[in-house]
């Protein structure tokens, strides 16, 4: 069995932002040479997520509005912020949206369903963060 590891460095323009990372992950798969296996893609930060969904901007805005309703930004509203941080909401948003995805690799391609693409969701941005791509198989 072979394995391949790559890291993406992402620095968003906004505090909350969704970025399509499908192209970068497909490029990593091609570089790996793996034809059959699994690909793990995960955010290595506790205030951002990786998820799979449709590449539709209205939906992306809906995700941001939805998680903001569930965990609104509030400098005084979270016990975590008593530590000097201001990102208690971002930790909760990450938990809602998920840490990682695992994608089947078949015939050297991601075995996506219709409309599926990979996204990085940022909830405490404007600084460098890492995303791990780990591919195993043959």
Backbone as numpy.savetxt, mean C-alpha at the origin, in Angstrom:
# Nx Ny Nz CAx CAy CAz Cx Cy Cz
13.46 -23.31 -5.24 12.61 -22.14 -5.24 13.50 -20.89 -5.24
13.11 -19.91 -6.03 13.83 -18.63 -6.09 13.07 -17.59 -5.28
13.80 -16.56 -4.89 13.14 -15.41 -4.27 13.78 -14.14 -4.79
13.00 -13.08 -4.78 13.45 -11.77 -5.26 12.88 -10.72 -4.32
13.71 -9.75 -3.95 13.29 -8.68 -3.05 13.62 -7.33 -3.67
12.67 -6.43 -3.59 12.89 -5.05 -4.05 12.13 -4.12 -3.11
12.65 -2.91 -2.96 12.00 -1.90 -2.12 11.66 -0.68 -2.96
10.45 -0.17 -2.78 10.07 1.11 -3.36 10.17 2.16 -2.27
10.67 3.34 -2.61 10.66 4.47 -1.70 9.60 5.44 -2.22
8.65 5.77 -1.35 7.54 6.64 -1.75 7.50 7.84 -0.82
7.40 9.02 -1.41 7.25 10.26 -0.66 6.11 11.03 -1.31
4.97 11.08 -0.64 3.78 11.68 -1.23 3.82 13.21 -1.11
3.08 13.85 -2.00 2.95 15.31 -1.98 1.99 15.77 -0.90
1.05 14.88 -0.52 0.00 15.25 0.43 0.06 14.34 1.66
-0.58 14.77 2.72 -0.67 13.95 3.94 -1.44 12.66 3.65
-2.58 12.78 2.94 -3.38 11.62 2.53 -3.30 11.52 1.02
-2.92 10.34 0.52 -2.81 10.18 -0.92 -2.83 8.70 -1.27
-3.42 8.39 -2.42 -3.42 7.03 -2.96 -2.63 7.05 -4.26
-1.67 6.14 -4.36 -0.78 6.07 -5.52 -0.85 4.67 -6.13
-1.03 4.60 -7.43 -1.03 3.34 -8.16 0.42 2.86 -8.28
0.72 1.69 -7.73 2.07 1.14 -7.82 2.10 -0.15 -8.64
1.07 -0.38 -9.43 0.99 -1.60 -10.24 2.18 -1.72 -11.18
2.50 -0.65 -11.89 3.59 -0.70 -12.87 4.92 -1.06 -12.22
5.22 -0.45 -11.06 6.48 -0.75 -10.37 6.53 -2.20 -9.90
5.39 -2.72 -9.44 5.37 -4.10 -8.96 5.46 -5.09 -10.12
4.84 -4.77 -11.24 4.96 -5.64 -12.42 6.39 -5.64 -12.96
7.06 -4.51 -12.88 8.46 -4.43 -13.31 9.33 -5.30 -12.40
9.08 -5.27 -11.10 9.82 -6.12 -10.16 9.59 -7.59 -10.49
8.36 -7.96 -10.81 8.06 -9.34 -11.19 8.85 -9.75 -12.42
8.90 -8.88 -13.41 9.66 -9.18 -14.63 11.14 -9.37 -14.30
11.70 -8.48 -13.48 13.12 -8.58 -13.10 13.40 -9.87 -12.33
12.42 -10.36 -11.58 12.62 -11.56 -10.76 12.82 -12.81 -11.61
12.21 -12.84 -12.79 12.26 -14.03 -13.64 11.36 -15.15 -13.16
10.60 -14.92 -12.12 9.74 -15.95 -11.55 8.46 -16.05 -12.39
8.11 -17.27 -12.76 6.95 -17.52 -13.62 5.74 -18.05 -12.86
5.98 -18.78 -11.77 4.91 -19.37 -10.97 5.25 -19.15 -9.50
4.35 -18.51 -8.76 4.63 -18.31 -7.35 3.70 -17.29 -6.72
4.24 -16.56 -5.75 3.48 -15.57 -5.02 4.30 -14.29 -4.86
3.59 -13.18 -4.82 4.23 -11.89 -4.61 3.56 -11.21 -3.42
4.37 -10.88 -2.42 3.92 -10.12 -1.26 4.34 -8.68 -1.47
3.40 -7.76 -1.28 3.70 -6.33 -1.34 3.16 -5.73 -0.07
4.06 -5.13 0.75 3.57 -4.55 1.99 4.25 -3.24 2.32
3.46 -2.39 2.95 3.98 -1.14 3.46 4.78 -1.43 4.72
5.95 -0.85 4.82 6.80 -1.08 5.97 6.67 0.05 7.00
5.55 0.76 6.92 5.28 1.85 7.86 3.89 1.69 8.43
3.72 2.08 9.67 2.47 1.83 10.38 1.41 2.90 10.16
1.67 3.81 9.23 0.67 4.83 8.89 0.36 4.85 7.40
0.66 3.75 6.72 0.34 3.64 5.28 -0.03 2.20 4.99
-0.66 1.98 3.83 -1.14 0.64 3.50 -0.90 0.31 2.04
-1.07 -0.96 1.74 -1.07 -1.45 0.36 -2.36 -2.23 0.20
-3.07 -1.99 -0.90 -4.33 -2.68 -1.13 -4.56 -2.85 -2.63
-5.51 -3.69 -2.97 -5.89 -3.93 -4.37 -7.31 -3.46 -4.57
-7.52 -2.70 -5.65 -8.87 -2.28 -6.00 -8.84 -1.71 -7.41
-9.88 -0.99 -7.76 -10.08 -0.39 -9.08 -9.31 0.93 -9.18
-8.77 1.21 -10.35 -8.06 2.47 -10.59 -9.05 3.52 -11.09
-9.87 4.00 -10.17 -10.89 4.99 -10.51 -10.80 6.12 -9.49
-10.55 7.34 -9.95 -10.26 8.46 -9.05 -11.41 8.77 -8.09
-12.64 8.63 -8.53 -13.77 8.85 -7.63 -13.75 7.86 -6.47
-13.43 6.62 -6.76 -13.32 5.60 -5.72 -12.18 5.95 -4.76
-11.07 6.43 -5.28 -9.94 6.81 -4.42 -10.34 7.94 -3.48
-11.06 8.92 -3.99 -11.56 10.00 -3.13 -12.53 9.45 -2.09
-13.36 8.47 -2.49 -14.29 7.85 -1.55 -13.54 7.12 -0.43
-12.45 6.43 -0.76 -11.66 5.77 0.27 -11.16 6.78 1.30
-10.60 7.88 0.83 -10.07 8.91 1.73 -11.19 9.49 2.60
-12.34 9.80 1.99 -13.47 10.34 2.76 -13.97 9.32 3.79
-14.03 8.06 3.38 -14.54 7.00 4.25 -13.65 6.81 5.47
-12.33 6.67 5.25 -11.45 6.47 6.41 -11.37 7.72 7.27
-11.55 8.89 6.66 -11.56 10.13 7.45 -12.80 10.17 8.36
-13.93 9.65 7.89 -15.12 9.58 8.74 -14.91 8.60 9.90
-14.27 7.47 9.61 -14.05 6.45 10.63 -12.98 6.86 11.64
-11.95 7.56 11.17 -10.84 7.98 12.04 -10.41 9.39 11.64
-11.19 10.39 12.02 -10.89 11.76 11.59 -9.59 12.30 12.20
-8.91 13.14 11.43 -7.74 13.82 11.97 -8.20 14.72 13.10
-7.58 14.57 14.25 -7.93 15.36 15.43 -6.72 15.38 16.34
-6.02 16.48 16.36 -4.76 16.59 17.12 -4.94 16.22 18.58
-6.11 16.48 19.14 -6.36 16.19 20.56 -7.25 14.98 20.79
-7.63 14.30 19.71 -8.64 13.25 19.83 -8.14 11.85 20.05
-6.83 11.64 20.09 -6.29 10.29 20.22 -5.25 10.25 21.33
-5.31 9.23 22.16 -4.33 9.07 23.23 -2.92 8.98 22.65
-2.77 8.36 21.49 -1.45 8.26 20.84 -0.83 9.64 20.66
-1.64 10.63 20.37 -1.11 11.98 20.13 -0.55 12.62 21.40
-0.85 12.06 22.56 -0.30 12.57 23.82 1.20 12.32 23.91
1.72 11.44 23.03 3.16 11.14 23.01 3.95 12.20 22.25
3.25 13.20 21.71 3.92 14.23 20.92 3.69 14.06 19.43
3.05 12.97 19.04 2.72 12.73 17.64 1.40 13.43 17.31
1.09 13.50 16.02 -0.22 14.03 15.59 -0.89 13.08 14.62
-0.50 11.79 14.65 -0.95 10.87 13.60 -1.72 9.66 14.12
-2.37 9.81 15.26 -3.18 8.70 15.77 -4.19 8.21 14.75
-4.77 9.15 14.01 -5.74 8.79 12.97 -5.11 7.94 11.88
-3.87 8.24 11.52 -3.19 7.53 10.43 -2.97 6.06 10.78
-2.68 5.77 12.04 -2.51 4.38 12.46 -3.82 3.60 12.29
-4.92 4.24 12.66 -6.22 3.59 12.53 -6.60 3.42 11.06
-6.33 4.42 10.24 -6.64 4.34 8.80 -5.87 3.19 8.16
-4.61 3.02 8.53 -3.80 1.93 8.00 -4.42 0.58 8.36
-4.89 0.46 9.61 -5.50 -0.79 10.03 -6.75 -1.09 9.22
-7.53 -0.07 8.93 -8.75 -0.24 8.13 -8.41 -0.68 6.70
-7.43 -0.04 6.09 -7.10 -0.29 4.67 -6.17 -1.48 4.47
-5.50 -1.93 5.51 -4.67 -3.13 5.40 -3.20 -2.85 5.21
-2.41 -3.82 5.59 -0.95 -3.72 5.56 -0.36 -4.19 4.24
-0.89 -5.28 3.69 -0.25 -5.91 2.54 -1.24 -6.61 1.64
-0.70 -7.02 0.48 -1.44 -7.88 -0.44 -0.53 -9.02 -0.86
-1.13 -10.13 -1.21 -0.42 -11.26 -1.80 -1.11 -11.56 -3.12
-0.30 -11.64 -4.17 -0.84 -11.84 -5.52 -0.25 -13.13 -6.10
-1.08 -13.97 -6.65 -0.60 -15.16 -7.34 0.12 -14.74 -8.63
1.20 -15.46 -8.93 1.95 -15.27 -10.18 1.73 -16.51 -11.03
1.21 -16.31 -12.22 0.91 -17.40 -13.15 1.46 -17.03 -14.51
2.27 -17.91 -15.08 2.88 -17.66 -16.40 3.61 -16.32 -16.45
4.28 -15.94 -15.34 5.09 -14.73 -15.31 4.30 -13.43 -15.18
3.01 -13.55 -14.87 2.17 -12.35 -14.73 1.35 -12.44 -13.45
0.96 -11.28 -12.93 0.05 -11.28 -11.78 -1.29 -11.84 -12.23
-1.85 -12.68 -11.42 -3.14 -13.31 -11.72 -4.26 -12.47 -11.11
-4.42 -11.28 -11.68 -5.43 -10.33 -11.21 -6.82 -10.69 -11.73
-7.84 -10.28 -10.98 -9.20 -10.31 -11.47 -9.45 -9.05 -12.28
-10.64 -8.94 -12.87 -10.96 -7.76 -13.68 -10.82 -6.48 -12.84
-10.20 -5.50 -13.41 -10.04 -4.15 -12.85 -9.08 -4.05 -11.69
-8.49 -5.16 -11.23 -7.62 -5.10 -10.07 -6.26 -4.47 -10.39
-5.85 -3.57 -9.52 -4.52 -2.96 -9.57 -4.04 -2.78 -8.13
-2.75 -2.49 -7.96 -2.14 -2.38 -6.63 -1.95 -0.90 -6.29
-2.33 -0.55 -5.06 -2.24 0.84 -4.62 -1.53 0.96 -3.28
-0.85 2.08 -3.14 -0.24 2.49 -1.88 -1.12 3.59 -1.31
-1.57 3.40 -0.08 -2.39 4.40 0.59 -1.60 5.07 1.69
-1.47 6.37 1.61 -0.69 7.15 2.58 -1.63 7.96 3.46
-1.39 7.91 4.78 -2.25 8.62 5.73 -1.48 9.55 6.66
-0.17 9.64 6.47 0.69 10.56 7.25 1.92 10.84 6.40
1.70 11.47 5.26 2.73 11.54 4.24 3.69 12.71 4.30
4.30 12.91 3.16 5.27 13.97 2.90 6.62 13.65 3.52
6.95 12.38 3.56 8.28 11.93 3.97 8.52 10.54 3.37
9.76 10.14 3.25 10.10 8.86 2.63 9.55 7.69 3.44
8.92 6.78 2.71 8.45 5.52 3.30 8.79 4.39 2.34
8.92 3.17 2.90 9.35 2.01 2.13 8.21 1.03 1.92
8.18 0.44 0.73 7.26 -0.65 0.40 8.12 -1.85 -0.03
7.86 -2.99 0.58 8.57 -4.22 0.27 7.84 -4.98 -0.82
8.59 -5.45 -1.80 8.08 -6.39 -2.80 8.91 -7.66 -2.65
8.27 -8.77 -2.30 8.96 -10.05 -2.10 8.26 -11.09 -2.95
9.00 -11.67 -3.89 8.43 -12.63 -4.83 9.13 -13.97 -4.64
8.35 -15.04 -4.48 8.93 -16.37 -4.35 8.26 -17.30 -5.34
9.03 -18.25 -5.83 8.48 -19.24 -6.76 9.55 -19.77 -7.69
9.09 -20.27 -8.80 9.98 -20.87 -9.81 9.84 -20.15 -11.13
